[in-house]
Amino acid sequence: MQLSPSVCIERTHSGLEFISINSRQCEAKIFLQGGQITEFTPKDKLPLLWVSGDETFSEGKSIRGGIPICWPWFGQHENSDFPAHGFARTHVWQADEVHETDSEVTVSLKLPMKQVDSTLWPHQSSLRVEFILSEQLEVRLTTCNLGNVPFSYTQALHTYFPTEDINNTRVTGLQGAQYIEFGQGPHQQHDVVDFSRETDMVYTQAAAVQTIDTPQGVISVSRENSQSCVLWNPWIEKSKRLSNFADDDYKSMLCLEAANVLEDAVTLEPKQSHTLVTTIKWLG
């Protein structure tokens, strides 16, 4: 892979490789493990992604923050021995291409499917993620069916967003959608969402754009090829049980995840492809 002037390869103290971007438009870090972006900061603006200060960047473990890629299933698999949220977020991806123009940097990675245990995923497929970095961040996750039989899957781009105060943070744009929470529902979302307890809402029939109103500004979150999304904050008790997560981290983060889940799951016929897209940016 040929790098561009604004891109280099670095390692953490724990040995994990990441792609570092420092362009005229932004700064970012993309880890090969998990194909996971952990930092994105537009120039002269605040960071748009959150990572726990307790994160250890350990081999074989998903990073607590940024945008973990949940694929080819979201949540727990019906086989309890299979890893939660799939295997893409812990496998090492291969850097594929870097392209830089005056206005943006594009970094693409692909998951080496030959490394995947066929008992976890017996289908012939490819998975590629593209990060298009400018004053905003666009993430494109493309699945291709390379086989001769259809298969179905669920997925999510599990984006962690920062906030100075979860108690003064609201999410708009979910009004009118249906949601399931803690296995209950579907319920109708009537109001703007705020946070005063553990939140784990899986939305369907959701509008294409939501906004996160935080004390430090408003974040726009949009999706393409997705009618579902997930809103999550572990709150007090669950925070104590999470790995690489401080007891009070819930005060400074929330997840709003572009997804294809529940009835929005994807079925790919032979030779078909599907691209899940999310775009995040500061408004104003």
N, C-alpha and C positions, 0 to 999 in steps of 0.2 A: 504494500500500500504506500503510495506516494503522499507525503504530508504537504500541507500548504504553509505559507509564511506565518500564519497565526496559530498553528497547531503543532503540538509536540506530545511525546509519550513520556509519562512519569510513573513513579511507583510510590505507594504509601509506605510507612515504616513497617507495616505488616507484610509487604511484598505484593499487594494487589496493583496491577497495571491500570492506569487510566489515561484517557486522552484529555489533554489540557488545551483549552481554546482561549485565546486572548486577542480578540479582534477589535476593530474600531467600534463595533456595535455592542459587544458583550464579552463577558467572561463566563466560562463553563467548564465542568468536569464530567466526563463520561467514562464509566468503569466498564472494562471488558467483562468482568464477572457480572452476570445478570443483564448485560447490555443496558446498564442503568445510568441515567444522568442524575447526578447528585447536586450540582450547582448550576444555576443560571442567573446571571445578574446583568441586566442591560446597563450600559455605560451611563453613569450619573444617576442611577436609580437604585432602589433597594433590591435585595435578592428576592426571587420569585419562588424558590424552593427551600424547603426546611429539611435539615438532618439533625438527628439527636446528638447532643454533646456526649452521650454515652456510647455512641457507635464505635465499634472496635475494628471494623473493616477486616473481618475474618474470612479466611478461605472457606468456601462452601456454604456461607450464610448470607441471606439477603440483607442488604444494607437498609437500616432503619431511617428512611428518608429519601428525598429525591422522587424518582418515578420508577419503582419496581414494576416489572412486566409480569403480570399474572397470566399464564398461558400454559397449556391449552384447557385449563379449567380454573374457575374462580371459586375461592372458598375451599371447603373440604370435598374431597372426592368420595364417591360412594364406597370405594375401597379405602378403609381407614389406614392402610399401610402406605398409601401414596402420599406424597408431600402436599401440604396445603398450598393452594394457589398455583399448583403446577410446578414444573421444573425449570422453566426459562429463567426465573429470577435468581437461580443459584449456579447455573451452568456458565462456563466461560464462552463468550461469543468471540467471533473473529472479525477484526476490523477489515472492512471491505473497500471503502472508498471515502476520500475527502475531496471536496470541491469548494473553492473559495472564489467569490466575486467581490466587487466593491461594496455590495449591500448585504451579503450573507455568507455564512459558512455552512455547508452540508456535510454531515458525517453519517455514514451508513455502516451498519454491522449486520452480520448474519449468524444464526445459530447453527453450528455444525451438527446436523441431525444424526450423523453416524455415531456421535458420542452418546445419544439418548438411548436408554434401555427400552427395548421394543416391548417389554411387558407394560411399561408406562404409556407408550404411544406407538401402536403398531402400524400407523398410517404413513404412507409416502407423502411427504410434505416438505415445504421450505418455510422459513420464518426470517423476516428481515425487518430491521428498524432503522428509520431515517430520522435524524435530528436536523432541523433547519433552523439555524440560529441567527437572529438579527436583533432588532429591538424587541422582538417577541420570540417565543419558542414554539415551534410546530413539531410534533412527534407523529410519525406515520408507522404503524405496525402492520405489515403485510404478510398474510398467510396464503400459500398456494397449495392446491391439491395436485400433487404430481402423479397420483395413482389412478387406478381404473374404477374405484368405487367411491361413493360419497362418504364424507364424515362430518360430524358436528362437534363444535367446541364452544366454550365460553372464554371470556378474557376481560382484562381490565388494565388500564394504565393508572396505577395506584398512586396518584400524585399527592405529595405532602406539601401543603402550603403554610407559610409563616403568618403568625399574627402576634402582635404585642400583648393582646388580651382576649382570650377566647370568650370571656363574658361580655365583651363589647364587639362581637363579630357576628355578622348576619349573612345569610346566603339567599339571594333572590333569583327568580327565574324557574323555581321548581313548582310554583303554584299551578294547580291543575293536573300535575302528574300523580300517578299512583305509587305507593311504596309498601314494601314489606319490611318489618323491623322485628328482630328477635323471633322470626318464624311466624309472626302474626300479620294478618292483612289479606288482601290489599286494602290500604286506607287511601283516602284522598288528601293530597296536600293542599290546604286552603291558604296558608299564610306564609310569609317570609320565615325562614328557619333561623332560630337563634339557639344558643347552647347553654344548658343548665343541668345536663345529665349526660350519661353515656348515650351516644348517638351511633346507630348502625343501620342506616336506611338504604335499602336497595330500591331505586326508582325505575319505573318503566313509563313509557309514553311521555318522556321528558322533553322539554324544549331543547333546542340545539345550543343555547347559550345561557350560562348562569354567571352571576357576579358574586364575588366575596367582598363584603364591605368590612374592612379592618381599620383599626385606629391609625395605621400608617398609610392607608390608601385603598383604592378599589381595584380588584383583580378581575379580569374577564377570563372566563373559561368556556371554550366552545368545543363542539364535537362534530365529526362527520361520520356517516355510516354507523350511527349509534343512536338508539332511542332509549338507552338505559344508562344510569350512572349510580354511583355509590357515594354516600356522605357518611363520614366516620370521625368520631372522636372518642377515645377510650374512657375518658373522665377519670375519676379518682381511683376506684377500686381496681379496675382492669389495668391501669397504668402500673400498678405494683406487681403485676404478673407478667408483663411484657419484657422480652429480652432487649438489651441495648436501648433502654428507654427509661429515663429518670422518672421518679414518682410524680414530679410536677411538670413534666414535658407537655402534658395535655393542655396546659394553659397557653402554650405558644404555637400550637399547630392545629390543623384539621386536614382531612383528606377529602377531596372531591374528584372522583375517578371516572373518566370516560370508560364505558364498558359495553359489552354485549353479553348480557346475562338474562336468566329466566326466559320469557318468551322471545327475547331479543337475541337468543343464541344463534350462532351462524352455522348453516349447513352449506358445505361446498361440494358441488358436483365435480367430477374429474376435469382437470385442467382449469378450473375456475380459481379466482383469487378474491381476497377481501382485504381492504385496508381500513383499519380503525385510526382515526385522526383526532388529536386534541391540539388546541392552540391556546396558549396562555400569555397574558400581557397585563401590564399596569395600564389603567385608564387615566389619562391626564398626566 
